[in-house]
Amino acid sequence: MVENNKSDSVNQEQTLDIERVKRRLDMLDQRLDNIDSMVTAVAERIMNQPITLNITCPYCGKNIEITIIGSEKPRA
């Protein structure tokens, strides 16, 4: 009888732990989806316009300009 009660309480604890882990994994999945959406939105904005990087050479002091021109894929 005592063993039955112990096994029942252990099973309940394990069930609660599993549910907790499932909830946390779902929350992590939602967060990753949100991050993916934000990164995609930023990348789409960047691909619509040219980006210019101005870098000063640490050795000679000259300015170096790098221009990146993105092209957006046509959407269906």
Secondary structure, DSSP 4 states (H G I P E B T S, - for coil): -HHHHHHHHHHHHHHHHHHHHHHHHHHHHHHHHHHHHHHHHHHHHHHTS-EEEEEE-TTT--EEEEEE---PPPP-
